[in-house]
Every structure is written in C-alpha cells, then in structure tokens.
Amino acid sequence: MDHIPSTEPQPRLKLTEARMARSLSQQDVAEQIGTTHVNVSRWERGITRPNPYFRRKLCQLFGLTAQELDLVPNASSEPPAATTSNIDEVESPAEEPPTPTAAIVDPSVPLLPAIRLVGRDEELADIKRRLFTGGNVALTALNGLPGVGKTTLSIALAHDREVRTHFRDGILWAGLGPKPNILGLLSRWGTLLGISATEMASLSDVHAWARAIHNAIGTRYMLLVIDDAWSTEEALAFKVGGSNCAHLLTTRYPEIASFIALDGAKKIQALNDEESMTLLRLLAPGVVDREVQKAQDLVHAVGGLPLALTLMGNYLRKQTYSGQTRRITAALERLSNAEERLQIQEPHGPVESHPSLTSDIRLSLHSVISVTDQQLSPATRSAFYALSVFPPRPNTFSEEAALAVATCEVDILDTLIDIGILESSGASRYTLHQTIRDYTYLQLQRSSEHDAAQRRLVTYTCAFLAEHSSDYEQLELESPTILTALEQAHRLAMLPELIQATIAFTPYLQLRGLYAQAEQHLQRAQEAALTLNDQRALSTLLLYTGQVLQQQGKFPRPKTSSSKASPSPERTMTWSKIVRS
C-alpha cells in the first residue's frame, strides 16, 4: 500500500524550542523582527511558513540556520508542486515587509480609548496646525504633570483622519519611559521601513541606526511620535525624520520639551470644572447625576487631572452595576479620602500599558507619580516631601518660605521645576497640584520628618508675621500659608508661637471680616496663654476677642426681660476679664 503524505500541519518544534530556550514569548519574537504574534504562532504550528525576509530575521535573532529552525522544506516529505493550498510558501499579507511606497502604521500605536477625548479640541487643532506647517514648528513637544493626558492626546492625533491623510506615508511610534530599549525600538522602526537584514546587521550603535533610518525615510511624509521621554539624549535618538516629516514628543519634563521643540513646546493643563464634570459623567453617569455636589467635590480634590478623573469614574461605574445605593455611597466616601484616591488602580493589557510603567505594575495615581519620585536624589526627595506642608493649588507659596521649610538650596527647587512636579506661579512663587501634594504629604507622614517640617513652617511664619504684620498686601498673599501654620502650631502644642502668630494676624482677619476664623484662633491662643500663665498676652487676646464678638453682633447685652435668655457664662466671664484688663 502506497504511503499517503499527511495534509495536517506539522508543528515546527525546533522553532518553538529555540524561542523557549531564550525565555521569549511569541509577542517578544514578533516585536524584535517586526511582525505580529499571530504570525509567529502560525509559523510554530506549521500553518504557514515565513517568507525569505522573515526567515533571515529569525535566523539572525536565534543565531541558527534555517535548517536548524526547520524553516525550509524537507525535499523527501514535500509534494512535487506547490499550489495555493500548500502551506510551505503561502504567506499572510501581514508577513510581507513594507515596501518603500506603502503607508506604515506602526502596530505599537496604542488603541483609542473607549471614551471620547474631553476638553482638548483647542489643543488638538493647535497641535495639528503646528505639525502640518512644517519646518521647525513641525517638531512639537507636549509637557505637563503625570496623568494630565499627554499620551492620550498623542494617541488621538495618531488615529486622526486628517493627520493620517497629511502624513500619507505612515506613523512611527516609540514609547520610551524611564528605561527605554533604544536600540530595540530603532531596530523595529528599521524593520518597518524595510531596511535590509544585511544593512541592519552592520548597525552597531544609536548613531548608525539613526542615520540608516533617516536615509530610509528620505522624502516620505511621516509622523514620528516620541512618547514619554525622560532624557534629552534619548529623545534626540528618535529625531530622525526627513524634510517632509513631523515629530511629536511627550514628556513630563518641561526642560526636555523646551530644548527639543524650541518655540514648539506646549504645556498641557488639567481640565476645568465643566470639562471635568463632563468626563466624570461620561464614565459614571448614574452617580454624577444623582450626587452632583459630591462629584464636584471630587473634581476639586483632584484638580481636574484626567487620569484621576478616569480612575475614579471607572471605579464608580463598577459600583453601580448592582443597583445598591449603599455601594455607591461607600464608593464616594472612599474617594473622599486622598490616600484611597491615590491607590485606586486598574489592570491594563499589553497594548494599553502606560509607557512609564512595567507590565507587572497596575495603573494608579500613586504608581504614575512614584515613577518620578524614584528618580530623585535623597536630598531632592526630602525637599519635595517637605513642600507638602504648604496648601495646594490654587494657593501659592514664596521661594523664601520653601527654602526655609525644605532646608535646601534653590537649585533643588529648580530641579523640581525642571522635572515638572513643582510648578512656577510667577516670580519667586510656587504651587503644588492637588494630586501631587496628596502624594507627597502621605509620604511625609510616613517619614520621621513630618513634625519637623511642620515646625519649620510655624517658625518661618512667626518670623514673617513679625516683619510684615502691618503689610496687609503681603498678608493677603501669604494668608493660606499663615492659616495652615496656625493649625499646625495648635496641633504640635507650640504655645508661644501660637500666641505670637495669633496676636499678629488677628487684625488682618478682622479687617477682612473673617470673624469665625479669628474667634477660633483667639480661643486656642487664650488657652495657650492660660497654660503658660502669660497674663500680658492673655490681656491682648481677650481684648481682640471682645472686638471680634462685637463685630459679629455677639456682644453680651443686659437682661431686659425674664423671657429672654441670659448670656452664656463663658461669654460673660470672657467679657469680665476684658473689662478688668
């Protein structure tokens, strides 16, 4: 009986063994040779055979011959002629290397988010105008806080119909992050551009790869996206486009953006209140429409940061599926806590991963901010944490106050500005975004420096008030910091400082009509004066208390009718002390 050759695909075990011996996944192999994991799977299962181009790539990757990887036909087992149903040489169109005239859309371009982009119409229009203009303007850099949506904007542009029409020859994407594989990314670009295996084998360093890719691009109209750059040198390695190309860079570092793009740097701001509510409503409509005030409180708490709003919105939406009101109430209560907001996290797929995070780290506000934190020197980190004693944006604080509280030199403040986590707010003034401040304050609370930093704030404030007690313009500017210092002086039982600061600041509070605040701090300072038996200070505090009570209409009046309530014993006692003094 004649032997009938099997028509079933025969797995290529040698190819699979070579991959597993190097601890590579099918996705790893696909990325290194410029194809898809689907094709690698089909090759290993014997469904298709790689064409000569990818055979060379596989041999180069594994250091083995085509025979050793079972990539070429065995003459003794092959039918005499190939047909369209023959598995040996039939290739999927996706396996063919791109030709010089083919439009290239890098498979590394992330997928569009399920929720439409909110509040970015002006930015999108402006960036597109810059990219289409050409010349130096076509090198545009987006910078901003972690989580402000720089990458999301770039993804939207990469999928935009007008952008793809203008850059008709394709889009290349490189997600860098803090520890990028520069040569690996350039190699992938080279493969997509059709650089021959022989030429790629001769490229030994970044400069050689950059020149080869630049030459391969030539006069093509392409958009090159350099996402999440952490160093100027690494970003420049991908500035390889030709005269008809545009480069779009994203970075959390303003210094890198301004260096790379010159006048093309653009800071991406957080969303305003209306835009924030729109985004939150898209993500969790049932919750936001039912709990408008609590939703607005959350918007203010995170300062309109899109990543924070997205994480909170997704979390709230997940709590509504059961229809249980108590679960929604509990979720809102949890999100009202800063530490809980920072720890809300989501898993992410390989093609949706944040460029700054490794695949094993879940996306959260804490994880995204901590990536920057981990890059800081100990001295810079200590100063960064100490600045969290100041009230967050929209409040500001002076450079003098920052240096006193952080006990650092001004170059450390410059470093924090350069890496985008401390924001400038005019000449010699600074501010911390609400979410950044939440993160740093939690870190400070866990350190031994927490009370020390608060004490330095109180000491500085007392000195400031002693010098500027009658300068109401300065007091107006620094009032949020002064009120914070008064709270901390009370908490830390810094009694002399509490008395001194209260006496110096009360006239300003009276002038501004902030009587409730004045009364609260005067009461605390009186208790401190009684504890210290400081009669002189107590007299002044009681006098101020009487003035504040009178200004509020709380001045005790004589009893005129038995039906009217008598003044409280405490208030009568206070006024008696004032009269005696």
C-alpha positions as CSV (number, residue, x, y, z in Angstrom):
1,M,0.0,0.0,0.0
2,D,1.4,3.4,-1.0
3,H,2.2,6.0,1.7
4,I,-0.1,9.0,1.5
5,P,1.5,12.2,2.8
6,S,-0.3,13.8,5.7
7,T,-2.1,17.0,4.9
8,E,-2.2,18.1,8.5
9,P,0.1,20.9,9.6
10,Q,3.3,19.7,11.3
11,P,4.4,21.9,14.2
12,R,7.9,23.3,14.0
13,L,9.2,22.1,17.3
14,K,12.7,23.4,16.6
15,L,11.5,26.9,16.2
16,T,9.4,26.7,19.4
17,E,12.3,25.2,21.3
18,A,14.7,28.0,20.1
19,R,12.2,30.6,21.4
20,M,11.6,29.0,24.7
21,A,15.4,28.4,25.3
22,R,15.8,32.2,25.3
23,S,12.7,32.7,27.5
24,L,10.9,34.7,24.8
25,S,7.2,34.9,24.3
26,Q,5.7,34.9,20.8
27,Q,5.0,38.6,21.3
28,D,8.7,39.2,22.2
29,V,9.8,37.5,18.9
30,A,7.2,39.4,16.9
31,E,8.3,42.8,18.3
32,Q,12.0,42.0,17.6
33,I,11.5,41.0,13.9
34,G,8.7,43.4,13.1
35,T,5.6,41.2,12.7
36,T,2.7,40.1,14.8
37,H,2.4,37.3,17.5
38,V,-0.3,35.8,15.3
39,N,2.2,35.1,12.5
40,V,4.7,33.7,15.0
41,S,2.1,31.3,16.3
42,R,1.1,30.2,12.8
43,W,4.8,29.5,11.9
44,E,5.3,27.4,15.0
45,R,2.1,25.4,14.4
46,G,3.1,24.8,10.8
47,I,0.1,26.6,9.4
48,T,2.3,28.9,7.3
49,R,6.0,29.2,6.6
50,P,7.8,32.5,7.0
51,N,9.0,34.1,3.7
52,P,12.7,34.6,3.0
53,Y,12.7,38.0,4.6
54,F,11.4,36.8,8.0
55,R,13.5,33.6,7.7
56,R,16.6,35.7,7.7
57,K,15.2,37.7,10.7
58,L,14.5,34.6,12.7
59,C,17.9,33.1,11.9
60,Q,19.6,36.3,13.0
61,L,17.5,36.5,16.2
62,F,18.3,32.9,17.3
63,G,21.8,32.5,15.8
64,L,20.7,29.3,14.0
65,T,20.4,28.3,10.4
66,A,17.1,27.9,8.6
67,Q,17.5,24.1,8.6
68,E,18.2,24.1,12.4
69,L,15.0,26.1,12.9
70,D,13.0,23.8,10.4
71,L,12.2,26.8,8.3
72,V,12.9,25.3,4.9
73,P,11.1,22.4,3.2
74,N,12.3,18.8,3.5
75,A,12.5,17.5,-0.1
76,S,11.7,14.0,0.9
77,S,8.4,15.0,2.6
78,E,7.2,17.7,0.2
79,P,4.8,17.2,-2.6
80,P,6.3,17.9,-6.0
81,A,4.5,21.1,-6.8
82,A,3.2,24.0,-4.8
83,T,-0.4,25.1,-5.0
84,T,-2.4,27.8,-3.4
85,S,-3.4,25.4,-0.7
86,N,0.2,24.4,0.1
87,I,1.3,25.6,3.5
88,D,5.0,25.8,2.6
89,E,5.4,29.1,0.8
90,V,2.0,30.7,1.2
91,E,2.4,34.0,3.2
92,S,-0.1,36.1,5.0
93,P,-0.1,39.6,3.6
94,A,0.7,40.9,7.1
95,E,4.0,39.0,6.9
96,E,5.4,40.8,3.9
97,P,7.9,43.6,4.7
98,P,6.7,47.0,3.9
99,T,7.6,48.4,0.5
100,P,9.0,51.9,0.2
101,T,5.7,53.2,-1.1
102,A,3.4,51.5,1.4
103,A,1.9,53.6,4.2
104,I,3.3,52.4,7.5
105,V,1.1,52.5,10.6
106,D,3.2,51.2,13.5
107,P,1.4,48.4,15.4
108,S,2.8,49.9,18.6
109,V,0.4,52.9,18.2
110,P,-1.9,52.4,21.2
111,L,-5.6,51.8,20.7
112,L,-8.0,54.7,21.0
113,P,-9.7,54.9,24.5
114,A,-13.3,53.8,24.7
115,I,-14.3,57.3,26.0
116,R,-14.0,60.3,23.7
117,L,-11.5,62.9,24.4
118,V,-13.0,65.7,26.6
119,G,-11.9,69.4,26.7
120,R,-9.0,69.1,24.2
121,D,-10.5,70.4,21.0
122,E,-8.3,73.6,21.0
123,E,-5.2,71.7,21.8
124,L,-5.8,69.2,19.1
125,A,-6.4,71.9,16.5
126,D,-3.3,73.8,17.5
127,I,-1.1,70.8,17.5
128,K,-2.3,69.7,14.1
129,R,-1.7,73.2,12.7
130,R,1.9,73.1,14.0
131,L,2.5,69.6,12.7
132,F,1.2,70.4,9.2
133,T,3.1,73.7,9.0
134,G,6.5,72.0,8.5
135,G,9.9,73.4,9.3
136,N,10.9,73.8,13.0
137,V,7.3,74.2,14.0
138,A,6.6,70.6,13.0
139,L,8.7,69.5,16.0
140,T,6.1,69.8,18.7
141,A,6.6,68.8,22.3
142,L,3.8,68.3,24.9
143,N,4.7,68.5,28.5
144,G,2.7,68.5,31.8
145,L,2.0,66.8,35.0
146,P,1.9,63.0,35.3
147,G,-1.6,61.9,34.3
148,V,-2.6,65.2,32.6
149,G,-3.2,63.3,29.3
150,K,-0.1,63.9,27.1
151,T,-0.1,60.4,25.7
152,T,-3.8,60.3,25.3
153,L,-3.6,63.4,23.1
154,S,-0.9,61.8,21.0
155,I,-2.9,58.7,20.6
156,A,-5.9,60.8,19.4
157,L,-3.6,62.5,16.9
158,A,-2.1,59.3,15.6
159,H,-5.7,58.0,14.8
160,D,-6.9,61.3,13.5
161,R,-8.1,61.1,9.8
162,E,-6.6,64.5,8.9
163,V,-3.3,63.5,10.4
164,R,-3.1,60.2,8.6
165,T,-4.1,61.9,5.3
166,H,-1.4,64.6,5.7
167,F,1.3,62.1,6.7
168,R,0.3,59.7,3.9
169,D,3.5,57.5,4.2
170,G,2.7,56.5,7.8
171,I,3.2,56.9,11.5
172,L,6.0,55.6,13.7
173,W,5.6,55.3,17.5
174,A,8.3,54.9,20.2
175,G,7.2,54.6,23.8
176,L,10.3,55.4,25.9
177,G,9.6,55.7,29.6
178,P,12.4,55.9,32.3
179,K,14.4,52.8,31.0
180,P,13.9,52.5,27.2
181,N,15.4,49.9,24.9
182,I,16.7,52.5,22.4
183,L,18.4,50.0,20.0
184,G,15.4,47.7,20.1
185,L,13.0,50.5,19.3
186,L,15.2,51.8,16.5
187,S,15.5,48.2,15.1
188,R,11.8,47.9,15.0
189,W,11.5,51.2,13.1
190,G,14.2,49.9,10.7
191,T,12.2,46.7,10.0
192,L,9.0,48.7,9.4
193,L,10.9,50.9,7.0
194,G,12.2,47.9,5.0
195,I,15.9,48.3,5.8
196,S,17.6,45.1,4.7
197,A,18.8,42.4,7.1
198,T,22.3,42.8,5.8
199,E,22.4,46.5,6.5
200,M,20.8,46.1,9.9
201,A,23.4,43.6,10.8
202,S,26.1,46.2,10.3
203,L,24.5,48.8,12.5
204,S,26.2,48.8,15.9
205,D,25.2,51.9,17.7
206,V,22.5,54.6,18.1
207,H,24.1,57.0,15.7
208,A,24.4,54.4,12.9
209,W,20.8,53.3,13.4
210,A,19.6,57.0,13.3
211,R,21.4,57.7,10.1
212,A,20.1,54.5,8.5
213,I,16.5,55.2,9.5
214,H,16.8,58.8,8.3
215,N,18.0,57.6,4.9
216,A,15.3,55.0,4.7
217,I,12.6,57.7,5.4
218,G,14.0,60.0,2.8
219,T,11.4,62.3,1.4
220,R,8.4,60.4,2.8
221,Y,5.6,62.2,4.6
222,M,5.6,60.6,8.1
223,L,4.7,61.5,11.7
224,L,7.2,60.2,14.3
225,V,5.8,60.1,17.8
226,I,8.3,60.0,20.7
227,D,6.2,59.3,23.8
228,D,7.2,59.8,27.4
229,A,10.8,60.9,27.0
230,W,12.8,61.1,30.3
231,S,16.1,62.4,28.9
232,T,17.0,64.8,26.1
233,E,19.6,62.4,24.6
234,E,17.1,59.5,24.4
235,A,14.5,61.8,22.7
236,L,17.1,63.1,20.2
237,A,17.9,59.5,19.2
238,F,14.4,59.3,17.5
239,K,14.6,62.7,15.8
240,V,15.3,61.0,12.5
241,G,12.6,62.2,10.2
242,G,13.3,63.9,6.8
243,S,12.2,67.3,5.5
244,N,8.6,66.2,5.0
245,C,8.2,64.6,8.4
246,A,7.0,66.0,11.8
247,H,8.0,64.9,15.3
248,L,5.6,64.9,18.2
249,L,7.3,64.5,21.6
250,T,5.6,64.0,25.0
251,T,7.4,64.3,28.3
252,R,6.7,65.2,31.9
253,Y,9.9,67.3,31.9
254,P,9.4,71.0,30.7
255,E,13.2,71.3,30.3
256,I,13.3,68.5,27.7
257,A,10.2,69.9,25.9
258,S,11.7,73.4,25.6
259,F,15.1,72.0,24.5
260,I,13.7,69.7,21.8
261,A,11.0,71.8,20.4
262,L,12.3,75.4,21.0
263,D,9.2,77.5,20.4
264,G,7.1,74.4,19.7
265,A,6.8,73.3,23.4
266,K,3.2,73.2,24.7
267,K,2.2,72.7,28.3
268,I,-1.0,70.6,28.7
269,Q,-3.1,71.8,31.5
270,A,-5.6,70.0,33.7
271,L,-9.3,70.2,32.8
272,N,-11.5,72.9,34.1
273,D,-14.5,72.2,36.3
274,E,-17.0,72.0,33.5
275,E,-14.8,69.7,31.4
276,S,-14.0,67.5,34.5
277,M,-17.7,67.0,35.2
278,T,-18.3,66.1,31.6
279,L,-15.6,63.4,31.7
280,L,-16.8,62.1,35.0
281,R,-20.4,62.0,33.8
282,L,-19.4,60.0,30.7
283,L,-17.7,57.4,32.8
284,A,-20.2,57.2,35.7
285,P,-23.4,58.9,34.5
286,G,-25.7,57.4,37.1
287,V,-23.5,58.5,40.0
288,V,-22.7,62.0,38.9
289,D,-26.3,62.9,38.0
290,R,-27.5,61.7,41.4
291,E,-24.6,63.1,43.5
292,V,-23.7,66.4,41.8
293,Q,-22.2,68.1,44.8
294,K,-20.1,65.1,45.8
295,A,-18.9,64.8,42.2
296,Q,-17.9,68.5,42.2
297,D,-16.0,68.0,45.4
298,L,-14.1,65.1,43.8
299,V,-13.3,67.3,40.8
300,H,-11.8,70.0,43.0
301,A,-9.9,67.4,45.1
302,V,-8.0,66.1,42.1
303,G,-7.6,69.5,40.4
304,G,-9.1,68.3,37.1
305,L,-6.4,65.8,36.4
306,P,-7.7,63.5,33.6
307,L,-6.1,60.3,34.9
308,A,-7.5,60.8,38.4
309,L,-11.0,61.5,36.9
310,T,-10.8,58.4,34.7
311,L,-9.7,56.1,37.5
312,M,-12.4,57.5,39.8
313,G,-15.1,57.4,37.1
314,N,-14.3,53.8,36.2
315,Y,-14.4,52.8,39.9
316,L,-17.7,54.5,40.5
317,R,-19.2,52.9,37.4
318,K,-18.2,49.4,38.6
319,Q,-20.1,50.1,41.9
320,T,-23.4,50.9,40.1
321,Y,-24.0,47.5,38.3
322,S,-25.7,46.0,41.4
323,G,-28.1,48.9,41.8
324,Q,-27.3,49.1,45.5
325,T,-27.3,52.7,46.8
326,R,-25.2,51.8,49.8
327,R,-22.3,50.6,47.5
328,I,-22.3,54.0,45.7
329,T,-22.4,55.9,48.9
330,A,-19.5,53.8,50.2
331,A,-17.6,54.3,47.0
332,L,-18.0,58.1,47.2
333,E,-16.9,58.1,50.8
334,R,-13.8,56.1,49.9
335,L,-12.9,58.5,47.1
336,S,-13.2,61.5,49.5
337,N,-10.0,60.2,51.2
338,A,-6.8,61.3,49.5
339,E,-4.9,58.0,50.2
340,E,-7.8,56.0,48.8
341,R,-7.9,58.1,45.6
342,L,-4.1,57.6,45.1
343,Q,-4.4,53.8,45.5
344,I,-7.4,53.2,43.1
345,Q,-5.9,51.0,40.4
346,E,-6.7,49.3,37.2
347,P,-5.1,46.4,35.2
348,H,-4.0,47.1,31.7
349,G,-3.4,45.0,28.6
350,P,-0.1,44.9,26.8
351,V,-1.2,47.3,24.1
352,E,-2.7,49.7,26.6
353,S,0.1,49.9,29.1
354,H,1.3,53.3,30.4
355,P,4.8,54.0,28.9
356,S,6.3,54.8,32.3
357,L,5.1,51.5,34.0
358,T,6.4,48.0,33.6
359,S,3.8,45.3,32.7
360,D,3.7,44.0,36.3
361,I,2.6,47.4,37.8
362,R,-1.0,48.4,37.8
363,L,-2.1,51.8,36.7
364,S,-2.9,54.2,39.6
365,L,-2.2,57.8,40.6
366,H,0.3,56.5,43.1
367,S,2.2,54.3,40.6
368,V,2.4,57.1,37.9
369,I,3.7,59.7,40.3
370,S,6.1,57.4,42.2
371,V,8.0,56.7,38.9
372,T,9.2,60.3,39.1
373,D,9.8,60.1,42.8
374,Q,12.1,57.1,42.4
375,Q,14.3,59.1,40.1
376,L,15.0,61.8,42.7
377,S,18.2,62.0,44.8
378,P,17.6,61.6,48.6
379,A,18.1,65.4,49.2
380,T,15.7,66.3,46.4
381,R,13.1,63.8,47.6
382,S,13.3,65.1,51.2
383,A,12.7,68.7,50.0
384,F,9.9,67.5,47.7
385,Y,8.1,65.8,50.6
386,A,8.6,68.8,52.9
387,L,6.9,71.2,50.5
388,S,3.7,69.3,51.0
389,V,3.1,71.2,54.3
390,F,2.0,74.1,52.1
391,P,-1.6,74.3,51.0
392,P,-2.0,73.0,47.3
393,R,-3.1,74.8,44.2
394,P,-4.8,77.3,43.7
395,N,-2.7,78.5,46.7
396,T,0.9,79.5,46.2
397,F,3.9,79.9,48.5
398,S,7.1,82.0,48.3
399,E,10.6,80.9,47.5
400,E,11.8,82.2,50.8
401,A,9.2,80.0,52.6
402,A,10.0,77.0,50.5
403,L,13.7,77.2,51.3
404,A,13.1,77.6,55.0
405,V,10.7,74.7,55.2
406,A,12.6,72.3,52.9
407,T,16.0,73.3,54.3
408,C,17.5,73.2,50.8
409,E,19.3,75.3,48.3
410,V,17.5,77.0,45.4
411,D,19.0,74.6,42.8
412,I,16.8,71.8,44.3
413,L,13.7,73.9,43.7
414,D,15.0,74.4,40.1
415,T,15.3,70.6,39.8
416,L,11.8,70.0,40.9
417,I,10.6,72.6,38.4
418,D,12.6,71.1,35.6
419,I,11.1,67.6,36.1
420,G,7.6,69.0,36.2
421,I,6.4,68.2,39.7
422,L,6.7,71.6,41.2
423,E,5.0,74.4,39.3
424,S,6.1,78.0,39.0
425,S,3.5,80.6,39.8
426,G,5.1,83.9,39.0
427,A,8.3,85.5,40.2
428,S,9.8,83.5,43.1
429,R,6.5,81.8,43.8
430,Y,5.5,78.1,43.5
431,T,2.5,75.8,43.8
432,L,1.8,72.1,44.0
433,H,-1.0,70.4,42.1
434,Q,-3.6,68.9,44.5
435,T,-2.8,65.3,43.5
436,I,1.0,65.8,43.7
437,R,0.5,67.4,47.1
438,D,-1.7,64.5,48.3
439,Y,1.1,62.0,47.2
440,T,3.9,63.9,48.9
441,Y,2.0,64.6,52.1
442,L,1.3,60.9,52.5
443,Q,5.0,60.2,52.0
444,L,5.9,62.9,54.5
445,Q,3.5,61.5,57.1
446,R,5.3,58.1,56.9
447,S,8.7,59.7,57.5
448,S,10.4,61.0,60.6
449,E,10.5,64.5,59.1
450,H,6.7,65.1,59.3
451,D,6.6,67.1,62.5
452,A,10.0,68.7,61.9
453,A,8.8,70.1,58.6
454,Q,5.6,71.4,60.2
455,R,7.6,73.0,63.0
456,R,9.8,74.8,60.4
457,L,6.7,76.1,58.8
458,V,5.4,77.6,62.1
459,T,8.8,79.1,62.9
460,Y,9.1,80.7,59.5
461,T,5.5,82.1,59.7
462,C,6.2,83.7,63.1
463,A,9.2,85.4,61.7
464,F,7.3,86.5,58.6
465,L,4.5,88.0,60.7
466,A,6.9,89.8,63.0
467,E,8.3,91.6,59.9
468,H,5.1,92.1,57.9
469,S,2.3,92.4,60.5
470,S,1.1,95.8,59.1
471,D,1.7,94.9,55.4
472,Y,-1.8,93.7,54.5
473,E,-0.9,93.2,50.9
474,Q,1.8,90.6,51.9
475,L,-0.5,89.1,54.5
476,E,-3.2,88.7,51.8
477,L,-0.7,86.8,49.6
478,E,0.5,84.5,52.4
479,S,-2.8,84.1,54.3
480,P,-3.3,80.4,53.3
481,T,0.2,79.5,54.5
482,I,-0.3,81.5,57.7
483,L,-3.7,79.8,58.5
484,T,-2.0,76.4,57.9
485,A,0.8,77.4,60.2
486,L,-1.7,78.4,62.9
487,E,-3.4,75.0,62.6
488,Q,0.0,73.2,63.0
489,A,1.1,75.3,65.9
490,H,-2.1,74.2,67.7
491,R,-1.6,70.6,66.7
492,L,2.0,70.5,67.8
493,A,1.4,72.4,71.0
494,M,3.8,75.2,70.0
495,L,2.2,77.5,72.5
496,P,4.4,80.6,72.4
497,E,4.4,80.5,68.6
498,L,0.6,80.1,68.5
499,I,0.1,83.1,70.8
500,Q,2.6,85.3,68.8
501,A,1.2,84.4,65.4
502,T,-2.5,84.8,66.5
503,I,-1.9,88.3,68.0
504,A,0.0,89.4,64.9
505,F,-2.6,88.0,62.4
506,T,-5.9,88.8,64.1
507,P,-6.1,92.5,62.9
508,Y,-5.8,91.3,59.3
509,L,-8.6,88.7,59.9
510,Q,-10.8,91.5,61.4
511,L,-10.1,93.8,58.5
512,R,-11.2,91.0,56.1
513,G,-14.3,90.2,58.1
514,L,-13.1,86.6,58.8
515,Y,-14.6,86.7,62.3
516,A,-15.3,83.0,62.7
517,Q,-11.6,82.1,61.9
518,A,-10.4,84.9,64.2
519,E,-12.6,83.7,67.1
520,Q,-11.4,80.1,66.7
521,H,-7.7,81.0,66.7
522,L,-8.1,83.5,69.6
523,Q,-9.8,80.9,71.7
524,R,-6.9,78.5,71.1
525,A,-4.4,81.2,71.9
526,Q,-6.2,82.1,75.1
527,E,-5.9,78.5,76.3
528,A,-2.2,78.6,75.5
529,A,-1.7,81.8,77.4
530,L,-3.5,80.4,80.4
531,T,-1.3,77.3,80.2
532,L,1.8,79.4,80.1
533,N,0.3,81.9,82.7
534,D,1.2,84.7,80.2
535,Q,-1.1,87.5,81.6
536,R,0.2,90.1,79.2
537,A,-0.6,88.0,76.1
538,L,-3.9,87.0,77.7
539,S,-5.0,90.6,78.1
540,T,-4.3,91.3,74.4
541,L,-6.1,88.2,73.3
542,L,-9.1,89.0,75.4
543,L,-9.3,92.5,74.0
544,Y,-9.2,91.1,70.5
545,T,-11.8,88.6,71.4
546,G,-14.2,91.3,72.6
547,Q,-13.7,93.3,69.4
548,V,-14.4,90.2,67.3
549,L,-17.5,89.4,69.3
550,Q,-18.8,92.9,69.0
551,Q,-18.1,92.9,65.2
552,Q,-20.2,89.8,64.9
553,G,-23.0,91.2,66.9
554,K,-22.3,88.8,69.7
555,F,-21.6,91.5,72.3
556,P,-23.4,90.5,75.5
557,R,-26.3,92.8,76.3
558,P,-28.0,93.5,79.7
559,K,-31.0,91.3,80.6
560,T,-34.2,93.2,79.7
561,S,-36.9,90.6,80.1
562,S,-37.2,87.4,82.1
563,S,-38.4,85.7,78.9
564,K,-35.0,86.4,77.2
565,A,-32.1,84.1,77.6
566,S,-29.1,85.3,79.6
567,P,-25.7,85.5,78.0
568,S,-23.7,82.3,78.3
569,P,-21.5,82.1,81.4
570,E,-18.4,81.6,79.2
571,R,-19.1,84.8,77.2
572,T,-19.9,86.8,80.4
573,M,-16.7,85.5,82.0
574,T,-14.7,86.5,78.9
575,W,-16.1,90.0,78.8
576,S,-15.5,90.4,82.6
577,K,-11.8,89.6,82.0
578,I,-11.7,92.1,79.2
579,V,-13.2,94.9,81.4
580,R,-10.8,94.1,84.2
581,S,-7.8,94.2,81.9
